[in-house]
Amino acid sequence: MNGLVAAVVTPMNAEGEIDLSIVPAIVDHLERNKICGVYIAGSTGEGMSLTDRERQGVAEAYLEHCRGRLRTVVQVGHNSMRAAAALAAHAESCGADAISATPTGYFQAEGEEGLVEAMAAIAGAAPATPFYYYHIPALSGASMNPMRFTELARERLPTFCGIKYTDAGSSYNLPSLQKAGPGLEFLSGTDEAYLQALAQGYRGAVGSTYNYAAPLYHRVRESFEAGDLEEARRWQGRALEMLEAMLGTCGRASLKAMMSMVGIDCGPCRRPMEPATPEQISRLRSRLEEMGWFDWVNLEKSEVS
């Protein structure tokens, strides 16, 4: 992965039922915005709030419409190791480019050794498909040493190709990760620190806001690679301003509600996350208009009315 990977949402109708008819419009939008891949049924995609059959349906829909256009990674983590393995096998049978998994979040693996064994049970169900470990301790609760995990996983997981690394407090670890796993791929998972990730040497990044704000992050990277750090900081600052407005109006539900700002209504999020209200979304839109966000992402108002 070299570039932006969108952690895609799972579209739903007003009643909270999956609506896969929206997936083609999402994929078309991402392709137009030069997204290089999609990460399916992760945190943004509410994978842990879906039934296993819903997760399979969502994976099938995205894999079908991304084939030949965008790289695909299916997140299959589950509190049931057997269910996770079944989701991994399903993703491989449907042609996913890669699979990924969070650790279990209720009963947790014991140390790095136990975590590697747990991931082996999942990756082994898709023996022909590259596997990324999903390191997100703030949500999974698994705060093992990722360098030690990488060393062990290289030895014991034949398909282990890297880590989706979502831990802003230790994203500076990239040189240590690369030393522990030469040739592996580490994907930055913190949108707020995209410029920091580029400076560290991350080549690929997976994020929620790349769904609707890819032009901002493209400007960050273009400016950084041109050696214009002042301009890169300016565009990263705009991304932070957007995130502050999102979280300050709709909370975590904004990660999905923002799709309506680019003209693709993907419905509400599913509880236990509290869905954004119409009033909250209206306040969000107003704040985005005030800061000039629609111009930043090259959208005409007619496109989103």
C-alpha positions in Angstrom: 0.0 0.0 0.0 1.4 3.3 -1.0 -1.0 6.2 -0.3 -4.3 6.6 1.4 -6.5 3.6 2.3 -10.0 4.4 3.3 -11.4 2.7 6.3 -14.8 2.4 4.7 -18.2 2.8 6.4 -20.9 0.2 6.4 -24.0 1.9 4.8 -27.3 1.5 6.5 -30.9 2.7 6.1 -32.7 4.9 8.6 -33.8 1.7 10.5 -30.2 0.6 10.9 -30.4 -2.3 8.4 -27.5 -2.8 6.0 -28.0 -1.1 2.6 -25.4 -2.6 0.2 -26.9 -0.7 -2.7 -24.9 2.3 -1.7 -21.5 0.6 -1.9 -21.0 1.2 -5.7 -21.4 5.0 -5.1 -18.9 4.9 -2.3 -16.3 3.0 -4.4 -16.8 5.4 -7.3 -16.2 8.3 -5.0 -13.1 6.8 -3.5 -11.6 6.0 -6.9 -12.2 9.6 -8.1 -10.4 10.9 -5.0 -7.3 8.7 -5.7 -7.7 6.3 -2.8 -5.5 3.3 -3.3 -7.4 0.8 -1.2 -10.2 0.1 1.3 -10.2 -1.4 4.8 -13.5 -3.2 5.3 -15.4 -3.9 8.5 -12.9 -2.3 10.8 -13.7 0.3 13.6 -15.1 2.8 11.1 -17.0 0.1 9.3 -18.6 -1.0 12.7 -17.4 -4.5 12.1 -17.8 -5.4 15.8 -21.4 -4.2 15.8 -22.5 -6.4 12.8 -23.6 -10.0 12.7 -21.2 -12.5 11.1 -23.5 -12.8 8.1 -23.7 -9.0 7.7 -20.0 -8.8 7.8 -19.8 -11.4 5.0 -22.3 -9.4 2.9 -20.4 -6.2 3.4 -17.2 -7.8 2.4 -18.7 -9.4 -0.7 -20.2 -6.1 -1.8 -17.0 -4.1 -1.4 -14.8 -6.9 -2.9 -17.1 -7.1 -6.0 -17.0 -3.3 -6.7 -13.4 -2.8 -5.9 -12.0 -5.6 -8.0 -9.4 -4.3 -10.4 -9.8 -0.8 -9.0 -8.8 -0.6 -5.4 -6.8 -2.9 -3.1 -9.0 -4.6 -0.5 -8.3 -5.6 3.2 -11.1 -7.3 5.1 -11.0 -7.0 8.9 -12.1 -10.3 10.5 -11.3 -9.9 14.2 -13.9 -11.4 16.5 -14.3 -12.4 20.2 -14.8 -15.9 18.8 -11.7 -17.3 17.3 -13.6 -19.8 15.3 -15.9 -17.1 13.9 -12.8 -15.0 13.0 -11.3 -18.0 11.2 -14.6 -18.5 9.3 -14.6 -14.8 8.3 -11.0 -15.1 7.1 -11.8 -18.1 5.0 -14.8 -16.4 3.5 -12.7 -13.3 2.7 -10.1 -15.4 0.9 -12.8 -17.3 -1.0 -14.2 -13.9 -2.2 -10.8 -12.7 -3.5 -9.7 -10.2 -0.8 -6.2 -8.9 -1.4 -5.5 -9.2 2.3 -7.1 -9.9 5.7 -6.6 -8.2 9.0 -7.6 -8.9 12.6 -7.9 -7.2 15.9 -7.2 -9.3 19.0 -10.1 -10.5 21.1 -11.4 -7.8 23.4 -13.2 -9.7 26.2 -11.0 -12.7 27.1 -7.5 -11.5 26.0 -4.5 -13.4 24.8 -1.7 -13.8 27.4 1.3 -11.8 26.3 2.9 -11.6 22.9 3.3 -15.4 22.6 -0.4 -15.9 23.2 -1.3 -13.1 20.8 0.7 -14.7 18.0 -1.0 -18.0 18.6 -4.4 -16.4 18.4 -3.5 -14.6 15.2 -2.1 -17.8 13.8 -5.5 -19.5 14.2 -7.1 -16.7 12.1 -4.4 -16.3 9.4 -4.2 -20.1 9.0 -7.8 -20.2 7.8 -6.8 -18.0 4.8 -3.4 -19.6 3.9 -3.1 -17.8 0.5 -3.9 -14.3 1.7 -1.6 -11.7 3.3 -2.3 -10.9 6.9 -2.1 -7.6 8.8 -2.3 -7.5 12.5 -4.5 -4.6 13.7 -2.8 -2.9 16.6 -5.4 -0.6 18.3 -4.9 -0.9 22.0 -7.3 2.0 22.9 -10.2 -0.1 21.7 -9.0 -3.7 21.9 -7.3 -3.4 25.2 -4.4 -5.4 24.0 -1.3 -3.4 24.8 1.4 -5.9 24.1 4.8 -4.9 22.8 4.3 -4.6 19.0 8.0 -5.0 18.3 8.1 -8.3 20.2 4.9 -9.4 18.5 6.4 -8.6 15.1 9.5 -10.7 15.8 7.5 -13.7 16.8 4.9 -13.3 14.0 7.6 -13.2 11.4 8.8 -16.6 12.5 5.4 -18.3 13.1 2.9 -16.7 10.6 3.7 -17.5 7.0 1.3 -14.9 5.6 2.2 -12.1 8.1 2.9 -9.0 6.0 2.7 -6.2 8.5 0.6 -4.1 11.0 -2.1 -1.6 10.7 -0.8 0.6 13.5 -3.3 2.7 15.3 -1.7 4.0 18.4 -0.9 7.7 18.1 1.1 7.8 21.4 3.7 5.4 20.0 3.6 6.0 16.2 7.2 7.1 16.5 8.1 3.4 16.8 8.4 2.9 13.1 12.2 2.5 13.0 11.9 -0.1 15.8 9.1 -1.9 14.0 11.1 -2.0 10.8 14.1 -3.4 12.6 12.0 -6.1 14.2 10.3 -6.9 10.8 12.6 -6.0 7.9 10.5 -6.0 4.6 7.2 -5.9 6.4 4.6 -3.2 5.8 3.5 -0.9 8.6 0.4 1.2 7.8 -0.2 4.4 9.9 -3.7 4.4 11.4 -3.9 7.9 12.9 -5.4 10.6 10.6 -4.5 13.3 13.1 -0.8 12.4 12.8 -0.6 11.9 9.0 2.2 14.5 8.6 4.1 12.9 11.5 3.6 9.5 9.8 5.1 10.8 6.6 8.1 12.2 8.4 8.6 8.9 10.1 8.6 7.1 6.8 5.2 5.4 6.6 4.2 4.9 3.0 0.6 3.8 3.5 -2.0 5.1 5.9 -5.5 3.8 6.8 -8.0 6.3 8.0 -11.7 7.2 8.4 -11.5 10.7 7.2 -9.8 9.7 3.9 -13.3 8.8 2.8 -14.4 12.4 2.5 -11.3 14.5 2.9 -8.7 12.8 0.7 -7.8 16.0 -1.1 -6.5 17.5 2.2 -4.2 14.6 2.9 -3.0 14.5 -0.7 -1.9 18.1 -0.3 -0.1 17.2 3.0 1.9 14.5 1.2 2.5 16.5 -2.0 3.8 19.5 0.1 5.9 17.2 2.3 7.5 15.4 -0.6 8.2 18.8 -2.3 10.1 19.9 0.9 7.5 22.6 1.7 6.9 21.8 5.4 5.1 25.1 6.0 2.5 24.2 3.4 2.3 20.6 4.7 1.7 21.8 8.2 -1.0 24.2 6.9 -3.0 21.4 5.3 -2.5 19.0 8.2 -3.8 21.9 10.4 -6.9 22.1 8.2 -7.5 18.4 8.7 -7.2 18.9 12.5 -9.7 21.8 12.3 -12.1 19.5 10.4 -11.7 16.7 13.0 -12.3 19.2 15.9 -15.6 20.2 14.2 -16.6 16.6 13.7 -15.9 15.4 17.2 -17.2 18.7 18.7 -20.7 18.3 17.1 -21.4 14.6 16.5 -18.8 12.8 18.5 -17.6 9.4 17.1 -20.8 9.2 15.0 -19.3 12.0 12.8 -16.9 9.5 11.2 -20.0 8.1 9.4 -22.2 11.2 9.3 -19.5 13.0 7.2 -20.4 10.9 4.2 -23.5 13.0 3.7 -21.2 16.0 3.3 -19.9 14.5 0.0 -23.4 13.6 -1.1 -23.5 9.9 0.0 -26.0 9.3 2.8 -24.8 6.1 4.5 -27.4 6.3 7.3 -26.8 6.3 11.1 -24.2 4.3 13.1 -25.4 1.4 15.1 -25.7 1.3 18.8 -23.9 1.2 21.3 -22.5 4.2 19.4 -25.0 7.0 19.7 -26.3 8.1 16.2 -25.9 11.7 15.2 -29.1 13.7 15.3 -30.2 15.9 12.4 -29.5 19.0 14.6 -25.9 17.8 15.2 -25.3 17.1 11.5 -26.7 20.6 10.7 -24.3 22.2 13.2 -21.4 20.1 11.7 -22.3 21.3 8.2 -22.4 24.9 9.3 -19.0 24.7 11.0 -17.5 23.1 7.8 -19.0 25.8 5.7 -17.5 28.5 8.0 -14.0 27.1 7.8 -14.1 26.7 4.0 -14.0 22.9 4.1 -16.0 22.3 1.0 -13.5 24.4 -1.0 -10.6 22.6 0.7 -11.9 19.2 -0.7 -12.9 20.7 -4.0 -16.6 20.2 -3.7 -19.3 22.5 -5.2 -22.4 23.0 -3.1 -24.5 21.6 -5.9 -22.7 18.3 -5.5 -23.8 17.8 -1.9 -27.2 19.6 -1.8 
